[in-house]
Amino acid sequence: MSISTPYTPPNDPLVILHEDSDIVVVNKPAGLLSVPGRGEELADCLITRLQEVFPMALVVHRLDRDTSGVMVFALTPHAQRHLSMQFEQRKTKKTYVARVWGHLEPKAGTVDLPLIVDWPNRPLQMVDHENGKPAQTDWRVLKYGEAETRVRLIPKTGRTHQLRVHMLALGHVMLGDPLYATGDAAQFDRLMLHSEELRVSHPESGKGMSFRAKALF
């Protein structure tokens, strides 16, 4: 049995962080799919909204529906190939900020736990040491709250739900996570996970570029 949550995408206006003849960078709102899902009710998504303004926009990577933050899109097939290769070869650098339940200790570390889809409960993912794909995440505590921790996360791989499941595996579920959080940790109006910074090389000039968007939580 697959697990689903109602899709009620936000009506936030597009927030363009950068645009030139090859790429456009946006700040994706939480609750909006990056690309269309299966079925008419899942057609509204960031790429279709973006294509109303930039008809040539092409998908390069994705963020989970419930995650907000920086995304880059290509405006030419060449740029799409170039950027996609950077993501595949892990030449990009992504930095996230999250709020997790409890006090995460020590203040910095690396999670190295292989992940695989939890088929009976898809789209949930789980740690599987025998069949999972390698997944690594660096973390650094930013500050402690009364019953939570604000943490910076740097994924070294790009598995589905990687950051969410890695924090869960450490015993610190992300606040507001509609799939993994229970009890008090679930009582938030959104998933507290935001893609804060993305570094890529420009597909034409080769110049390193960094794009940032501050978390709203």
N, CA, C and O of each residue as an XYZ file, in Angstrom:
868
protein
N       0.838     -1.195      0.000
C       0.000      0.000      0.000
C       0.871      1.242      0.000
O       1.722      1.395      0.877
N       0.679      2.132     -0.962
C       1.463      3.365     -0.984
C       0.796      4.406     -0.088
O      -0.419      4.411      0.110
N       1.641      5.281      0.441
C       1.159      6.325      1.341
C       1.086      7.639      0.568
O       2.038      7.997     -0.126
N      -0.020      8.354      0.676
C      -0.130      9.632     -0.020
C      -0.697     10.689      0.928
O      -1.447     10.381      1.854
N      -0.322     11.923      0.675
C      -0.863     13.052      1.436
C      -1.553     13.979      0.448
O      -1.140     14.034     -0.710
N      -2.594     14.715      0.858
C      -3.339     15.577     -0.073
C      -2.424     16.611     -0.727
O      -1.520     17.155     -0.094
N      -2.684     16.867     -2.010
C      -1.873     17.857     -2.735
C      -2.632     19.170     -2.837
O      -3.596     19.289     -3.594
N      -2.189     20.141     -2.075
C      -2.785     21.483     -2.116
C      -1.657     22.486     -2.351
O      -1.186     23.122     -1.408
N      -1.218     22.631     -3.615
C      -0.057     23.481     -3.905
C      -0.312     24.944     -3.545
O      -1.427     25.441     -3.699
N       0.729     25.631     -3.065
C       0.589     27.045     -2.715
C       0.466     27.912     -3.962
O       0.858     27.505     -5.055
N      -0.080     29.108     -3.785
C      -0.218     30.031     -4.915
C       0.849     31.127     -4.913
O       0.651     32.198     -5.487
N       1.969     30.852     -4.269
C       3.052     31.839     -4.194
C       3.504     32.250     -5.591
O       3.586     31.407     -6.484
N       3.801     33.544     -5.793
C       4.365     33.970     -7.075
C       5.773     33.418     -7.249
O       6.453     33.114     -6.269
N       6.204     33.291     -8.491
C       7.565     32.825     -8.771
C       8.590     33.788     -8.171
O       8.455     35.005     -8.300
N       9.601     33.245     -7.522
C      10.706     34.062     -7.001
C      11.956     33.705     -7.807
O      12.561     32.650     -7.613
N      12.329     34.615     -8.721
C      13.489     34.397     -9.585
C      14.734     34.947     -8.889
O      14.791     36.127     -8.543
N      15.729     34.080     -8.687
C      16.969     34.497     -8.027
C      18.028     34.931     -9.033
O      18.886     35.757     -8.723
N      17.964     34.362    -10.254
C      18.950     34.687    -11.288
C      18.390     34.241    -12.631
O      17.710     33.219    -12.725
N      18.677     35.007    -13.650
C      18.348     34.560    -15.007
C      19.351     35.130    -15.994
O      19.791     36.272    -15.865
N      19.712     34.309    -16.992
C      20.515     34.765    -18.118
C      20.070     33.955    -19.333
O      19.009     33.333    -19.293
N      20.837     33.947    -20.388
C      20.378     33.281    -21.616
C      20.440     31.756    -21.530
O      19.905     31.066    -22.397
N      21.086     31.228    -20.496
C      21.278     29.782    -20.403
C      20.568     29.122    -19.227
O      20.163     27.963    -19.319
N      20.412     29.852    -18.121
C      19.835     29.257    -16.921
C      18.882     30.219    -16.232
O      18.963     31.434    -16.411
N      17.981     29.657    -15.444
C      17.138     30.456    -14.557
C      17.116     29.740    -13.216
O      16.946     28.523    -13.148
N      17.293     30.519    -12.145
C      17.348     29.959    -10.791
C      16.176     30.520     -9.994
O      15.941     31.728     -9.986
N      15.444     29.633     -9.325
C      14.246     30.054     -8.597
C      14.284     29.541     -7.156
O      15.041     28.632     -6.819
N      13.451     30.148     -6.326
C      13.268     29.711     -4.946
C      11.929     28.976     -4.880
O      10.873     29.608     -4.875
N      11.971     27.644     -4.831
C      10.749     26.841     -4.851
C      10.027     26.926     -3.509
O      10.654     26.758     -2.463
N       8.716     27.186     -3.522
C       7.969     27.173     -2.260
C       7.730     25.743     -1.778
O       7.669     24.815     -2.584
N       7.596     25.568     -0.474
C       7.240     24.261      0.084
C       5.831     23.888     -0.382
O       4.966     24.753     -0.517
N       5.611     22.602     -0.624
C       4.279     22.121     -0.982
C       4.000     22.069     -2.471
O       2.915     21.655     -2.881
N       4.970     22.485     -3.297
C       4.785     22.484     -4.749
C       5.696     21.436     -5.372
O       6.898     21.414     -5.105
N       5.120     20.563     -6.207
C       5.922     19.572     -6.920
C       6.915     20.271     -7.849
O       6.612     21.327     -8.403
N       8.099     19.681     -8.017
C       9.076     20.213     -8.972
C       8.634     19.919    -10.403
O       8.745     20.773    -11.284
N       8.130     18.701    -10.628
C       7.682     18.251    -11.950
C       6.299     17.607    -11.778
O       5.919     17.279    -10.653
N       5.542     17.421    -12.858
C       4.195     16.857    -12.705
C       4.227     15.449    -12.119
O       5.134     14.664    -12.398
N       3.219     15.145    -11.300
C       3.047     13.778    -10.817
C       2.113     13.027    -11.753
O       1.710     13.553    -12.790
N       1.768     11.794    -11.386
C       0.855     11.011    -12.220
C      -0.577     11.420    -11.913
O      -1.005     11.404    -10.759
N      -1.304     11.782    -12.948
C      -2.699     12.172    -12.762
C      -2.883     13.670    -12.883
O      -1.985     14.454    -12.575
N      -4.064     14.050    -13.336
C      -4.372     15.460    -13.589
C      -4.271     16.313    -12.332
O      -3.894     17.483    -12.396
N      -4.611     15.720    -11.184
C      -4.600     16.484     -9.932
C      -3.179     16.840     -9.493
O      -2.994     17.669     -8.602
N      -2.172     16.213    -10.116
C      -0.769     16.496     -9.765
C      -0.048     17.221    -10.906
O       1.180     17.195    -10.994
N      -0.824     17.863    -11.769
C      -0.232     18.524    -12.939
C       0.419     19.868    -12.583
O       1.407     20.265    -13.201
N      -0.135     20.557    -11.593
C       0.408     21.862    -11.205
C       1.761     21.660    -10.526
O       1.859     20.952     -9.524
N       2.801     22.286    -11.075
C       4.139     22.087    -10.528
C       5.027     23.269    -10.931
O       4.624     24.136    -11.708
N       6.229     23.279    -10.388
C       7.127     24.412    -10.621
C       7.523     24.551    -12.089
O       7.532     25.663    -12.617
N       7.851     23.443    -12.758
C       8.309     23.558    -14.145
C       7.204     24.098    -15.053
O       7.492     24.892    -15.949
N       5.940     23.689    -14.846
C       4.873     24.200    -15.709
C       4.612     25.686    -15.424
O       4.339     26.454    -16.346
N       4.695     26.087    -14.162
C       4.553     27.513    -13.843
C       5.702     28.326    -14.445
O       5.500     29.426    -14.959
N       6.900     27.767    -14.371
C       8.068     28.470    -14.901
C       7.996     28.600    -16.418
O       8.407     29.614    -16.982
N       7.465     27.555    -17.081
C       7.376     27.578    -18.547
C       6.361     28.591    -19.068
O       6.376     28.929    -20.251
N       5.481     29.077    -18.194
C       4.587     30.159    -18.601
C       5.356     31.464    -18.798
O       4.941     32.329    -19.569
N       6.472     31.594    -18.096
C       7.318     32.793    -18.201
C       8.523     32.528    -19.096
O       8.924     33.382    -19.886
N       9.104     31.314    -18.958
C      10.265     30.900    -19.757
C       9.886     29.611    -20.488
O      10.143     28.516    -19.987
N       9.270     29.740    -21.681
C       8.768     28.545    -22.386
C       9.833     27.486    -22.663
O       9.513     26.308    -22.823
N      11.112     27.907    -22.721
C      12.191     26.973    -23.040
C      12.736     26.261    -21.803
O      13.639     25.435    -21.938
N      12.229     26.545    -20.613
C      12.800     25.991    -19.372
C      12.774     24.459    -19.373
O      11.781     23.835    -19.748
N      13.891     23.877    -18.944
C      14.059     22.420    -18.910
C      14.506     21.983    -17.518
O      15.259     22.688    -16.845
N      14.036     20.817    -17.099
C      14.358     20.301    -15.765
C      15.786     19.764    -15.724
O      16.241     19.100    -16.656
N      16.482     20.063    -14.631
C      17.841     19.568    -14.416
C      17.894     18.654    -13.190
O      18.536     17.605    -13.223
N      17.223     19.050    -12.115
C      17.206     18.271    -10.875
C      15.855     18.517    -10.198
O      15.022     19.256    -10.723
N      15.642     17.910     -9.055
C      14.359     18.048     -8.364
C      14.573     18.312     -6.882
O      15.621     18.002     -6.316
N      13.553     18.892     -6.279
C      13.443     18.944     -4.824
C      12.142     18.247     -4.456
O      11.169     18.312     -5.207
N      12.117     17.582     -3.308
C      10.880     16.979     -2.830
C       9.773     18.033     -2.768
O      10.037     19.216     -2.557
N       8.555     17.592     -2.952
C       7.394     18.490     -2.907
C       7.401     19.379     -1.666
O       7.136     20.578     -1.753
N       7.705     18.790     -0.517
C       7.570     19.518      0.744
C       8.808     20.332      1.122
O       8.808     21.040      2.129
N       9.858     20.227      0.309
C      11.094     20.987      0.546
C      11.049     22.288     -0.237
O      10.601     22.310     -1.383
N      11.508     23.367      0.373
C      11.602     24.651     -0.327
C      13.057     24.930     -0.684
O      13.968     24.248     -0.215
N      13.260     25.951     -1.529
C      14.621     26.418     -1.738
C      15.087     26.483     -3.178
O      14.299     26.417     -4.122
N      16.399     26.615     -3.310
C      17.056     26.961     -4.577
C      17.013     25.802     -5.580
O      17.410     24.677     -5.275
N      16.521     26.109     -6.777
C      16.549     25.165     -7.896
C      17.021     25.873     -9.152
O      16.681     27.031     -9.395
N      17.818     25.155     -9.956
C      18.276     25.704    -11.234
C      17.585     24.959    -12.375
O      17.418     23.741    -12.327
N      17.187     25.713    -13.398
C      16.601     25.144    -14.611
C      17.419     25.620    -15.806
O      17.972     26.720    -15.797
N      17.487     24.776    -16.835
C      18.211     25.123    -18.058
C      17.272     25.814    -19.038
O      16.065     25.571    -19.029
N      17.832     26.677    -19.883
C      17.038     27.346    -20.918
C      17.440     26.909    -22.324
O      16.872     27.373    -23.313
N      18.429     26.008    -22.407
C      18.816     25.413    -23.693
C      19.120     23.932    -23.461
O      19.473     23.543    -22.348
N      18.987     23.099    -24.507
C      19.342     21.679    -24.357
C      20.801     21.490    -23.937
O      21.109     20.600    -23.144
N      21.705     22.331    -24.469
C      23.122     22.229    -24.082
C      23.289     22.489    -22.593
O      23.998     21.755    -21.905
N      22.639     23.532    -22.097
C      22.740     23.858    -20.668
C      22.167     22.721    -19.825
O      22.706     22.396    -18.767
N      21.071     22.115    -20.295
C      20.474     21.000    -19.559
C      21.448     19.824    -19.470
O      21.616     19.242    -18.398
N      22.086     19.472    -20.580
C      23.055     18.366    -20.575
C      24.218     18.664    -19.641
O      24.629     17.816    -18.849
N      24.745     19.887    -19.746
C      25.915     20.296    -18.960
C      25.600     20.272    -17.467
O      26.374     19.732    -16.677
N      24.470     20.851    -17.080
C      24.099     20.913    -15.666
C      23.750     19.515    -15.130
O      24.130     19.158    -14.015
N      23.023     18.731    -15.939
C      22.664     17.381    -15.509
C      23.912     16.558    -15.218
O      23.948     15.790    -14.257
N      24.935     16.722    -16.054
C      26.195     16.013    -15.852
C      26.857     16.437    -14.549
O      27.427     15.607    -13.841
N      26.785     17.726    -14.229
C      27.363     18.204    -12.969
C      26.686     17.539    -11.770
O      27.353     17.146    -10.814
N      25.361     17.417    -11.827
C      24.642     16.760    -10.729
C      25.000     15.275    -10.660
O      25.233     14.739     -9.577
N      25.044     14.609    -11.827
C      25.357     13.181    -11.863
C      26.755     12.905    -11.325
O      26.970     11.929    -10.606
N      27.701     13.770    -11.676
C      29.095     13.572    -11.266
C      29.411     14.217     -9.917
O      30.568     14.275     -9.500
N      28.369     14.699     -9.244
C      28.498     15.296     -7.904
C      29.479     16.474     -7.889
O      30.259     16.648     -6.953
N      29.411     17.264     -8.945
C      30.258     18.463     -9.009
C      29.532     19.700     -8.495
O      30.123     20.773     -8.379
N      28.266     19.545     -8.191
C      27.505     20.640     -7.585
C      27.663     20.548     -6.072
O      28.050     19.505     -5.545
N      27.365     21.632     -5.382
C      27.348     21.584     -3.921
C      26.026     22.151     -3.439
O      25.658     23.281     -3.763
N      25.311     21.334     -2.649
C      24.009     21.739     -2.130
C      24.088     21.846     -0.607
O      24.620     20.961      0.062
N      23.558     22.927     -0.080
C      23.536     23.125      1.368
C      22.093     23.372      1.799
O      21.398     24.214      1.230
N      21.657     22.630      2.808
C      20.294     22.727      3.312
C      20.309     23.175      4.767
O      21.300     22.996      5.474
N      19.207     23.753      5.198
C      19.005     24.019      6.621
C      17.709     23.315      7.023
O      16.739     23.288      6.265
N      17.715     22.747      8.229
C      16.550     22.003      8.703
C      16.371     22.219     10.197
O      17.308     22.576     10.911
N      15.146     21.993     10.651
C      14.854     21.934     12.087
C      14.441     20.512     12.403
O      13.525     19.972     11.783
N      15.120     19.903     13.372
C      14.845     18.518     13.715
C      14.438     18.401     15.181
O      14.741     19.272     15.996
N      13.755     17.319     15.496
C      13.250     17.075     16.839
C      14.396     16.669     17.769
O      15.256     15.870     17.398
N      14.395     17.223     18.971
C      15.385     16.843     19.967
C      16.719     17.549     19.770
O      16.863     18.382     18.875
N      17.692     17.213     20.607
C      19.017     17.826     20.542
C      19.985     16.869     19.843
O      20.345     15.818     20.373
N      20.388     17.262     18.652
C      21.293     16.454     17.831
C      22.718     16.612     18.357
O      23.244     17.721     18.445
N      23.321     15.492     18.701
C      24.705     15.512     19.189
C      25.473     14.341     18.583
O      24.889     13.290     18.317
N      26.799     14.516     18.358
C      27.604     15.716     18.599
C      27.219     16.856     17.658
O      26.239     16.754     16.920
N      27.991     17.937     17.688
C      27.608     19.132     16.931
C      27.923     19.034     15.440
O      27.492     19.879     14.656
N      28.665     18.017     15.055
C      28.973     17.825     13.638
C      29.273     16.352     13.396
O      29.700     15.633     14.300
N      29.043     15.919     12.171
C      29.321     14.523     11.854
C      28.879     14.171     10.450
O      28.455     15.037      9.685
N      28.981     12.896     10.118
C      28.570     12.390      8.808
C      27.703     11.152      8.996
O      28.046     10.251      9.763
N      26.578     11.115      8.290
C      25.744      9.907      8.245
C      26.118      9.152      6.974
O      26.104      9.720      5.883
N      26.451      7.874      7.117
C      26.784      7.043      5.959
C      25.919      5.784      6.045
O      26.347      4.753      6.562
N      24.693      5.892      5.527
C      23.734      4.786      5.605
C      23.063      4.589      4.244
O      22.469      5.529      3.717
N      23.145      3.389      3.664
C      22.542      3.137      2.352
C      21.017      3.130      2.421
O      20.429      2.688      3.408
N      20.389      3.628      1.356
C      18.939      3.810      1.342
C      18.281      3.065      0.183
O      18.876      2.868     -0.876
N      17.028      2.658      0.422
C      16.229      1.993     -0.613
C      14.765      2.336     -0.357
O      14.387      2.681      0.763
N      13.944      2.239     -1.402
C      12.518      2.504     -1.218
C      11.908      1.415     -0.343
O      12.232      0.236     -0.485
N      11.024      1.822      0.562
C      10.272      0.901      1.413
C       9.018      0.520      0.623
O       7.978      1.164      0.764
N       9.111     -0.525     -0.208
C       8.091     -0.807     -1.217
C       6.661     -0.886     -0.675
O       5.766     -0.278     -1.263
N       6.410     -1.610      0.421
C       5.024     -1.675      0.900
C       4.490     -0.309      1.342
O       3.279     -0.090      1.373
N       5.400      0.604      1.681
C       4.987      1.913      2.204
C       5.506      3.065      1.336
O       5.720      4.174      1.827
N       5.704      2.792      0.047
C       6.237      3.853     -0.813
C       5.310      5.071     -0.790
O       4.098      4.881     -0.683
N       5.800      6.300     -0.884
C       7.163      6.664     -1.297
C       8.194      6.691     -0.165
O       9.286      7.225     -0.357
N       7.878      6.129      1.018
C       8.863      6.126      2.100
C      10.132      5.391      1.682
O      10.098      4.432      0.912
N      11.240      5.869      2.211
C      12.539      5.233      2.005
C      13.012      4.678      3.343
O      12.498      5.054      4.397
N      13.997      3.781      3.294
C      14.503      3.216      4.540
C      15.972      2.833      4.386
O      16.487      2.692      3.276
N      16.625      2.672      5.523
C      18.014      2.209      5.530
C      18.018      0.715      5.265
O      17.261     -0.036      5.881
N      18.887      0.279      4.332
C      19.014     -1.149      4.011
C      20.479     -1.421      3.691
O      20.975     -1.048      2.629
N      21.168     -2.082      4.635
C      22.610     -2.296      4.481
C      22.948     -3.308      3.394
O      24.064     -3.304      2.875
N      21.997     -4.179      3.040
C      22.275     -5.192      2.013
C      21.965     -4.707      0.611
O      22.752     -4.920     -0.311
N      20.811     -4.049      0.443
C      20.352     -3.709     -0.908
C      20.307     -2.211     -1.198
O      20.079     -1.816     -2.341
N      20.520     -1.374     -0.188
C      20.416      0.071     -0.375
C      21.537      0.656     -1.214
O      22.612      0.070     -1.339
N      21.271      1.814     -1.784
C      22.302      2.544     -2.537
C      23.073      3.442     -1.574
O      22.487      4.002     -0.647
N      24.388      3.584     -1.786
C      25.201      4.396     -0.868
C      24.645      5.813     -0.729
O      24.211      6.421     -1.708
N      24.663      6.327      0.498
C      24.160      7.683      0.762
C      24.944      8.275      1.933
O      25.082      7.652      2.986
N      25.453      9.487      1.728
C      26.220     10.166      2.775
C      25.741     11.605      2.941
O      25.469     12.304      1.965
N      25.646     12.024      4.177
C      25.233     13.386      4.515
C      26.124     13.929      5.631
O      26.284     13.285      6.668
N      26.702     15.111      5.418
C      27.410     15.813      6.486
C      26.427     16.717      7.216
O      25.525     17.285      6.600
N      26.602     16.852      8.538
C      25.747     17.768      9.283
C      26.569     18.626     10.232
O      27.645     18.239     10.686
N      26.019     19.818     10.518
C      26.625     20.693     11.522
C      25.516     21.441     12.243
O      24.683     22.088     11.609
N      25.505     21.351     13.565
C      24.492     22.024     14.376
C      24.705     23.533     14.304
O      25.822     24.023     14.466
N      23.610     24.265     14.056
C      23.657     25.728     14.043
C      23.245     26.296     15.388
O      23.886     27.209     15.907
N      22.165     25.751     15.957
C      21.775     26.163     17.311
C      20.745     25.196     17.872
O      20.056     24.487     17.138
N      20.662     25.192     19.208
C      19.701     24.348     19.895
C      18.528     25.194     20.373
O      18.710     26.309     20.862
N      17.320     24.649     20.223
C      16.131     25.247     20.820
C      15.741     24.418     22.031
O      16.500     23.560     22.480
N      14.559     24.681     22.552
C      14.113     23.979     23.754
C      14.002     22.473     23.526
O      14.473     21.673     24.335
N      13.374     22.103     22.419
C      13.191     20.672     22.136
C      13.542     20.348     20.689
O      13.052     19.371     20.124
N      14.395     21.177     20.096
C      14.733     20.982     18.688
C      16.146     21.463     18.404
O      16.785     22.096     19.245
N      16.622     21.151     17.207
C      17.950     21.576     16.754
C      17.839     22.141     15.348
O      17.184     21.562     14.481
N      18.482     23.271     15.135
C      18.621     23.820     13.777
C      19.964     23.328     13.241
O      21.004     23.506     13.875
N      19.921     22.705     12.062
C      21.115     22.024     11.577
C      21.359     22.338     10.101
O      20.419     22.496      9.322
N      22.622     22.424      9.738
C      22.988     22.578      8.311
C      23.349     21.203      7.773
O      24.112     20.465      8.396
N      22.804     20.865      6.622
C      23.003     19.548      6.017
C      23.619     19.686      4.634
O      23.163     20.482      3.814
N      24.661     18.900      4.386
C      25.319     18.915      3.074
C      25.331     17.485      2.535
O      26.158     16.675      2.955
N      24.422     17.166      1.608
C      24.395     15.811      1.054
C      25.556     15.583      0.081
O      25.848     16.430     -0.763
N      26.203     14.441      0.211
C      27.265     14.080     -0.738
C      26.698     13.234     -1.876
O      27.312     13.103     -2.934
N      25.514     12.662     -1.640
C      24.797     11.909     -2.669
C      23.394     12.501     -2.762
O      23.035     13.379     -1.977
N      22.607     12.026     -3.713
C      21.295     12.632     -3.928
C      20.164     11.633     -3.947
O      19.362     11.622     -4.881
N      20.086     10.791     -2.931
C      19.022      9.785     -2.870
C      17.682     10.419     -2.477
O      17.642     11.464     -1.828
N      16.599      9.772     -2.881
C      15.258     10.226     -2.512
C      15.108     10.261     -0.995
O      15.436      9.292     -0.309
N      14.607     11.391     -0.471
C      14.368     11.575      0.971
C      15.629     11.386      1.813
O      15.543     11.118      3.012
N      16.803     11.526      1.182
C      18.052     11.214      1.897
C      18.201     11.954      3.218
O      18.473     11.341      4.250
N      18.023     13.275      3.189
C      18.242     14.072      4.397
C      17.208     13.711      5.466
O      17.531     13.625      6.651
N      15.982     13.505      5.040
C      14.898     13.193      5.976
C      15.138     11.853      6.670
O      14.979     11.737      7.885
N      15.521     10.846      5.890
C      15.715      9.509      6.456
C      17.010      9.431      7.265
O      17.063      8.723      8.270
N      18.046     10.141      6.845
C      19.294     10.142      7.610
C      19.099     10.778      8.990
O      19.615     10.272      9.987
N      18.359     11.881      9.046
C      18.086     12.492     10.352
C      17.199     11.566     11.201
O      17.408     11.429     12.407
N      16.226     10.945     10.567
C      15.352      9.996     11.258
C      16.175      8.840     11.841
O      15.930      8.391     12.960
N      17.158      8.369     11.055
C      18.003      7.255     11.505
C      18.849      7.638     12.718
O      19.221      6.782     13.520
N      19.149      8.929     12.845
C      19.901      9.410     14.010
C      18.986      9.638     15.214
O      19.449      9.957     16.310
N      17.672      9.468     14.990
C      16.719      9.669     16.080
C      16.192     11.086     16.178
O      15.663     11.488     17.214
N      16.337     11.856     15.082
C      15.933     13.269     15.099
C      15.125     13.587     13.832
O      15.648     14.168     12.881
N      13.863     13.204     13.837
C      13.001     13.408     12.676
C      12.841     14.903     12.397
O      12.859     15.719     13.319
N      12.684     15.257     11.115
C      12.470     16.663     10.759
C      11.084     17.115     11.185
O      10.102     16.390     11.030
N      11.021     18.315     11.721
C       9.747     18.876     12.166
C       8.813     19.062     10.967
O       9.233     19.509      9.900
N       7.540     18.711     11.166
C       6.539     18.925     10.122
C       6.612     17.963      8.959
O       5.954     18.183      7.942
N       7.392     16.901      9.076
C       7.506     15.956      7.961
C       6.210     15.152      7.836
O       5.870     14.391      8.741
N       5.476     15.314      6.712
C       4.174     14.646      6.576
C       4.293     13.132      6.431
O       3.305     12.420      6.614
N       5.476     12.630      6.109
C       5.660     11.196      5.893
C       6.305     10.476      7.070
O       5.954      9.335      7.370
N       7.241     11.134      7.735
C       8.035     10.430      8.750
C       7.786     10.904     10.187
O       8.046     10.155     11.128
N       7.293     12.116     10.370
C       7.110     12.647     11.729
C       5.806     12.161     12.348
O       4.803     11.974     11.659
N       5.843     11.959     13.668
C       4.638     11.599     14.420
C       4.581     12.451     15.682
O       5.567     13.085     16.058
N       3.420     12.460     16.332
C       3.292     13.172     17.602
C       3.585     14.663     17.483
O       3.224     15.302     16.495
N       4.240     15.203     18.499
C       4.515     16.646     18.533
C       5.364     17.103     17.350
O       5.196     18.222     16.866
N       6.267     16.257     16.885
C       7.151     16.625     15.772
C       6.373     16.859     14.482
O       6.856     17.542     13.578
N       5.164     16.293     14.395
C       4.356     16.434     13.182
C       3.484     17.687     13.198
O       2.883     18.035     12.182
N       3.411     18.364     14.338
C       2.468     19.478     14.499
C       3.012     20.808     13.985
O       3.051     21.797     14.717
N       3.425     20.824     12.735
C       3.927     22.044     12.102
C       3.262     22.175     10.741
O       2.824     21.184     10.159
N       3.188     23.411     10.234
C       2.430     23.625      8.992
C       3.203     23.280      7.730
O       2.662     23.372      6.628
N       4.478     22.880      7.881
C       5.260     22.487      6.714
C       6.471     21.671      7.163
O       6.826     21.660      8.342
N       7.091     20.997      6.211
C       8.353     20.318      6.460
C       9.443     21.372      6.647
O       9.615     22.256      5.808
N      10.172     21.269      7.751
C      11.214     22.251      8.054
C      12.531     21.846      7.391
O      13.507     21.500      8.057
N      12.526     21.899      6.060
C      13.717     21.581      5.266
C      13.780     22.535      4.082
O      12.814     22.677      3.333
N      14.934     23.192      3.921
C      15.076     24.233      2.898
C      16.443     24.130      2.236
O      17.469     24.029      2.909
N      16.440     24.157      0.909
C      17.686     24.191      0.137
C      18.197     25.631      0.119
O      17.704     26.473     -0.631
N      19.181     25.890      0.950
C      19.631     27.256      1.217
C      20.616     27.783      0.171
O      20.596     28.966     -0.168
N      21.471     26.904     -0.333
C      22.499     27.349     -1.279
C      22.795     26.255     -2.293
O      22.836     25.071     -1.958
N      23.002     26.669     -3.533
C      23.378     25.747     -4.606
C      24.550     26.344     -5.374
O      24.500     27.488     -5.825
N      25.600     25.553     -5.511
C      26.758     25.990     -6.291
C      26.884     25.119     -7.531
O      26.903     23.892     -7.445
N      26.969     25.770     -8.682
C      27.143     25.071     -9.959
C      28.155     25.840    -10.800
O      28.497     26.982    -10.492
N      28.631     25.196    -11.871
C      29.441     25.897    -12.865
C      28.522     26.307    -14.006
O      27.713     25.507    -14.475
N      28.646     27.554    -14.451
C      27.784     28.017    -15.534
C      28.031     27.186    -16.787
O      29.187     26.969    -17.151
N      26.969     26.708    -17.467
C      27.140     25.789    -18.596
C      27.855     26.387    -19.801
O      28.366     25.642    -20.637
N      27.905     27.713    -19.913
C      28.624     28.342    -21.039
C      29.995     28.846    -20.632
O      30.997     28.518    -21.268
N      30.044     29.642    -19.573
C      31.324     30.251    -19.184
C      32.197     29.326    -18.346
O      33.413     29.507    -18.278
N      31.572     28.326    -17.701
C      32.324     27.447    -16.812
C      32.609     28.072    -15.455
O      33.195     27.439    -14.576
N      32.186     29.324    -15.294
C      32.439     30.036    -14.045
C      31.615     29.443    -12.899
O      30.441     29.121    -13.078
N      32.233     29.301    -11.722
C      31.514     28.829    -10.552
C      30.535     29.885    -10.065
O      30.898     31.052     -9.919
N      29.297     29.479     -9.815
C      28.274     30.415     -9.362
C      27.575     29.845     -8.134
O      27.381     28.634     -8.025
N      27.202     30.722     -7.219
C      26.530     30.305     -5.992
C      25.228     31.080     -5.850
O      25.207     32.302     -5.992
N      24.148     30.369     -5.571
C      22.826     30.990     -5.432
C      22.271     30.646     -4.056
O      22.345     29.500     -3.612
N      21.715     31.653     -3.386
C      21.217     31.462     -2.018
C      19.805     31.978     -1.860
O      19.397     32.929     -2.526
N      19.065     31.343     -0.973
C      17.735     31.812     -0.583
C      17.567     31.470      0.890
O      17.703     30.313      1.288
N      17.274     32.472      1.683
C      17.154     32.279      3.134
C      15.890     31.479      3.466
O      14.845     31.661      2.843
N      16.004     30.604      4.443
C      14.841     29.836      4.902
C      13.838     30.747      5.590
O      14.222     31.705      6.262
N      12.566     30.454      5.426
C      11.513     31.262      6.039
C      11.115     30.728      7.419
O      10.125     31.180      7.995
N      11.871     29.782      7.943
C      11.561     29.238      9.263
C      12.765     29.315     10.183
O      12.687     28.900     11.339
